Amino acid sequence: MQEKMNLDEGVLENLRSIVEKDAAKVVNLQAEVRQLKANVERKNGKISELEKEDAEDGASGLLDWLLNEFEDLSQILASVSDNTAVVAYKSVMAVLAHEGCPDLDRIGNRDYVFPEPSELEEDTAKVQAVKKLFLRRFWKVSGREMVREAAQQRLEAVKRAREAAKGIVEEGAQPEDIGGSSGASPPKDSTDGGTQV
């Protein structure tokens, strides 16, 4: 029984390590996005010149669209990273539940306080083997596919919403009369405001 509890604790620590690494990746991606935004701002002067020269050919519209895409990139990258972390977390928790981990109820309690990352350093080192097995035997086999399927379902929902909005606009309604969002952002979890997957 003690061995099983040790294994369960190891898996939990491994999960925390994965979540920490994903958070670090998000920070790195956000830094890259900030750099891209800085590059875009430096090029704004040149873009303004091009817009003046080529306004009749529609190039300014294309450049405006490109600038807007860069501005949205940070949010998109953060959302993708969050969704991946949530799917990985749910998968590990499902494995623990399947194995009868007695600590899941305690961890799932609203009063549970997660340890600080600095408190987990020693435990993180202990669960490296479990992490490697999880990545090789689960994540690479089916976990990535779960994320792809969730993204595909979200994309299909966005397409349906856009088609419905397009139909309403074509029938004479004004865009401001249409409630709701485009569906581009994932829905928020009602309990903690986080992203749902």
N, C-alpha and C positions, 0 to 999 in steps of 0.2 A: 504494500500500500504506500509506504514511504517512497519507494522507487517511482511509483506512478505520480505521486505528488511532486517529486523532484522533476520528473519529466514535464509535468504540466507547468510547473514554474519556469522551466527552461523554455518551453514553447512560448509562454507569456513574455518572457524577457526577449526572446527572439522577435516576437511581434513588435514589441516596443522599439527594438533596434531598427526594424524595417520602417516603422513609422517615422523614427528620427531621421533615418537616411532619406526617406521621401521628403521630409520637411526641408532637409538640407538641399535637396535637388530643387525644390520649389524656390528656395532663396536664391540659388545660383541662377535659375531660369529668370527670376524676376530681375536680377542684376543684369543679365544679358538683355532683357527687354528694356530696362532703363538705358542701357548703352545704345540700343537701337533707336530709342526715342531721341536720345541726344544727337545721334547721327542725322535723324530726320529733321530735327530743329536746325542743325547747321546747314542743311540743304534747303531749308525753306526759302532763303534768299534766291537761290538758283531756280527753285520751283516757281516763285513769283514772277521771275523774268520769263520763264518758259510759258507761264499762263498768259502773260501779256502778249507774247509773240504768237502764240498758237491758239488763242481763245476761240477763233472761228472754226478750227478743226476738231474741237472737242477734247483736246489733250488735258485741259484743266479739269474736266470732269473725271478723267481717268486718274489724274494725280490726286485729286481730292479723295477718291475712293481708296487709293493705295495708302494715303495717310491715315484714313479712318481704320483701315485694316490693321496697321501697326499699332494704333492706339488700343484696339480690342485684343491684341495678341497676349498681353499680360494676363488679362482676365481669363482668356481661353486656356492658357498654359496652367494657371493656378487651378482652374476647374478640372482639367484633365488629371492633374497630379492628385487633387483631392479625391476624385472618383476612383483612381487607381488605388490609393491608400485605403479607402473605405472597402473596396472589393477584397483587397488582401486581408484586411482586418476581419471582415465577415467570414472569409474562408478559414482563417486560422481559428476563429472562435467556433465555427461550425465543427472543425476537426476536434477541438477540445470538448465541445458538447457531445459529439459522437463517442468520444472516449470516456465520457462521464466525469469530466473535471468538476470537482466539488466547489471550486473557487469562482466559477462563472457567476453564480448568484450574488456573491459578495462584490465582485467587480462591477456587475450590472446595477448595483444599488446606486441610487442618485447621490447618496452621501459619500460614496467611495472617492477618495482623493488619490489620483495617480501620482506616483513618485516623480521627483524631478529627474531629468536626464542624468545629472551627475550622480544620483543615487543608484543608477542602473549599470554603471560602467563594469563592475565586477560580474554582475549577472549576465550582461550582454556577452561577455567573453565566454561564459559557460554554455551558451546556447548556439554557438556558431555551427555546430554539426547539424542541429535541428533545422536551422535556417537554410543551410545548403540543401538538405533533403527536401524541405518545403519548396524551395525554388526549383529544384530539379524534377521532383516527382509530382508536384501539384501545379505551381504557378506557370512553368513553361509548358506544361501539358494542357491545362484547362483554365487557369486563372486569367491569362491574357485574353483568351477567347471570351470569358465572362465580361471583361471590360469592353471588348469590341462589340459584343451583343448589346450591352447597355447603351453604348454610344450610338449604335445603329438604331435602336428603338427610339432614342431621344431625337435623332435626325429625322426619322420617319414622322414622329409627332410634330416636329417643327414644320416639316413639309406640309402635313395635313392642315396645320393651323394657318400657314401662309396661303394655301389654296382656299381655305374657308374665308379668310380675310379678303382675298382677291375677289372671290365670288360676291361677297357683301359689297365691296367697293364698286364692282361692275354693276350691281343692282341699284347704285345711286347713293349709298350711304357714304358719309364723309369718314376719312380715316380716324378723326378724333372721336367719332361716335362708337368706334370699336373698342370694347374693354379688353383688359388682360394684356399679356405680354406676347412677344413673338415666339416664346418658348426657347430662345437661344440660351438662357441661363437655366441651370438645373433647378428643380424645385427645392425649397428649403425644408429641412427636417423640423417638424413642429416642436420638438422637445428642446433642441439646443441651437436652432438657427443654422445648422450645418447643412452641407450638401447631401442630398439623398442619392443613392444609387440603387 
